Amino acid sequence: EIIDKTLVKSNVESYELIGMGNLDSYTNDLELPLLDSTREYYAKKREAWIVTDSTPAYLIKAEAVLEAEKNRVTDYLNPASESKLLRVCEEEILGKVVMELLEKEGSGCCVLLANDKSDDLKRMF
């Protein structure tokens, strides 16, 4: 599906203009619901990924999510949203499963250390 980035960015900017110098409308009417939806979306992704993916595969997906969300902010949102959006993503996809990822049987930290998987260990930290 092709997204008209200019149209989306224009609509987002209308929230900024409504505030006439402040971001209250943008924050309350767009950003907060977006952050809630993002949290729900990545909670579902986390639940699926933690069951099916090895720790390295999970972390590769997490990196991709963070990069994609940074790009979405650049393409569509006010720059003030970046840190909030990334924090939500980090909490949902990393913070809530950090111990599971470290201890995951067959691909956790001990296995990566034992098998000298330096790239995967770098990703982990």
C-alpha positions as CSV (number, residue, x, y, z in Angstrom):
1,E,0.0,0.0,0.0
2,I,1.4,3.4,-1.0
3,I,1.2,6.2,1.5
4,D,1.1,9.8,0.4
5,K,3.7,11.1,2.8
6,T,3.1,14.7,1.9
7,L,-0.7,14.4,2.6
8,V,-0.1,12.7,5.9
9,K,2.5,15.3,7.0
10,S,0.1,18.1,5.9
11,N,-2.7,16.6,8.1
12,V,-0.3,16.3,11.0
13,E,0.8,19.9,10.6
14,S,-2.8,21.0,10.8
15,Y,-2.8,19.8,14.4
16,E,0.2,22.0,15.0
17,L,-1.5,25.0,13.4
18,I,-4.6,24.6,15.5
19,G,-2.5,25.2,18.6
20,M,-1.4,28.6,17.3
21,G,2.1,28.4,18.7
22,N,1.8,25.5,21.1
23,L,1.5,21.7,20.6
24,D,-1.5,21.1,22.9
25,S,-3.9,20.0,20.2
26,Y,-1.2,17.9,18.5
27,T,-0.2,16.3,21.8
28,N,-3.7,15.6,23.1
29,D,-5.5,14.8,19.9
30,L,-2.8,13.0,17.9
31,E,0.3,12.1,19.8
32,L,-1.2,10.6,22.9
33,P,-3.6,8.3,21.0
34,L,-0.8,7.4,18.6
35,L,1.5,6.4,21.6
36,D,-1.3,4.3,23.1
37,S,-1.9,2.5,19.7
38,T,1.8,2.0,19.3
39,R,2.1,0.5,22.7
40,E,-0.8,-2.0,22.0
41,Y,0.6,-2.8,18.5
42,Y,4.1,-3.6,19.8
43,A,2.8,-5.5,22.8
44,K,1.1,-7.9,20.4
45,K,4.3,-8.1,18.3
46,R,6.4,-8.8,21.4
47,E,4.2,-11.6,22.5
48,A,4.5,-13.3,19.1
49,W,8.2,-12.7,18.6
50,I,9.3,-13.8,22.0
51,V,7.7,-17.2,21.4
52,T,9.0,-17.8,17.9
53,D,12.3,-16.0,17.5
54,S,15.8,-16.6,18.9
55,T,17.3,-13.8,20.8
56,P,19.4,-12.6,17.9
57,A,16.4,-12.7,15.5
58,Y,14.3,-10.9,18.1
59,L,16.9,-8.2,18.5
60,I,17.2,-7.7,14.7
61,K,13.5,-7.1,14.6
62,A,13.7,-4.7,17.5
63,E,16.5,-2.7,15.7
64,A,14.3,-2.6,12.6
65,V,11.3,-1.3,14.6
66,L,13.3,1.5,16.2
67,E,14.8,2.6,12.9
68,A,11.3,2.4,11.2
69,E,9.8,4.5,14.0
70,K,12.5,7.1,13.7
71,N,11.8,7.3,10.0
72,R,8.1,7.7,10.6
73,V,8.7,10.6,12.9
74,T,10.9,12.2,10.3
75,D,8.3,11.6,7.5
76,Y,5.1,12.4,9.4
77,L,5.3,13.7,13.0
78,N,6.6,16.6,15.0
79,P,10.2,16.0,16.1
80,A,9.2,16.3,19.7
81,S,7.4,13.0,19.3
82,E,10.6,11.0,18.5
83,S,11.8,10.4,22.1
84,K,8.3,9.5,23.3
85,L,7.6,7.1,20.5
86,L,11.0,5.4,20.8
87,R,10.6,5.1,24.5
88,V,7.2,3.3,24.1
89,C,8.8,1.0,21.5
90,E,11.8,0.2,23.7
91,E,9.6,-0.4,26.7
92,E,7.2,-2.8,24.8
93,I,9.7,-4.7,22.7
94,L,12.7,-4.7,24.9
95,G,12.0,-3.6,28.5
96,K,9.3,-6.1,29.2
97,V,11.3,-9.2,28.0
98,V,14.9,-8.3,28.7
99,M,15.4,-11.2,31.1
100,E,13.7,-13.6,28.8
101,L,16.0,-12.6,26.0
102,L,19.1,-12.8,28.1
103,E,18.1,-16.3,29.5
104,K,16.4,-17.7,26.4
105,E,17.3,-21.4,26.0
106,G,19.5,-22.0,23.0
107,S,20.1,-18.3,22.1
108,G,20.4,-16.3,25.3
109,C,23.5,-14.5,26.5
110,C,25.3,-17.6,27.8
111,V,24.9,-19.4,24.4
112,L,26.0,-16.3,22.5
113,L,29.1,-16.0,24.8
114,A,29.9,-19.6,24.5
115,N,29.7,-19.5,20.7
116,D,31.6,-16.2,20.3
117,K,28.7,-14.4,18.6
118,S,30.1,-11.0,19.0
119,D,27.8,-9.2,16.6
120,D,24.8,-10.6,18.4
121,L,26.2,-9.7,21.8
122,K,26.9,-6.1,20.5
123,R,23.3,-5.9,19.4
124,M,22.1,-7.1,22.8
125,F,24.0,-4.3,24.6
